[in-house]
Amino acid sequence: MYCFFFTFITLYHKLHIMYTLTSKIRIGIVLCFVILFTNNKLVAQVVKHPTEKSNFWDHVQFGGGFGVSAGSGYTDFTIAPSAIYNFNSKLALGTGVQGSYISVKNQYSSAIYGANIIGLFNPIEEVQLSLEIEEVRVNTTFNAIPNSISNNFWNTGLFVGAGYRTGSVTIGARYNLLFNKDKNVYSDALMPFVRIYF
């Protein structure tokens, strides 16, 4: 009887150990499947959502101005490339650089160079309003007898403008709120413009 009881307890103990091991193995297998399943979901999400290409350059337009004028003893050369970014059909922001050289033989020469930032607002398709800040370096020389006079300075301009727009061309006028008649950058505060962006 004692031997039977001992055998029963030993058998019970072995079955309990096997059941416990089986439970642990089952839990381990379930955890492995959960981890593998979760990883597959994460990989699937990465594959399903490829990165979108940026369309920044679709909103950028380039333009500017270029001019040459020459005559008997007179030369005027201007170049002013610029670019704008269109946030939507009504609002754009841009920047540009400019340079010009004017010379009147034996009398006067001037070199102007600098940069600007411009904001454009189109309340309706045909009307364009602008706000522009400009910083230019001015180097002028007046050839007088017996001595030449040089004048070198920085000039800041703050322009508000309005124009009629058709397609990529705007024709209008701008007014310099910081106009200073003692500085020989511009002859007048009010200036016409033609603005083209492609």
Salt bridges, closest charged atoms under 4 A:
GLU132 OE1 - ARG174 NH1 2.89
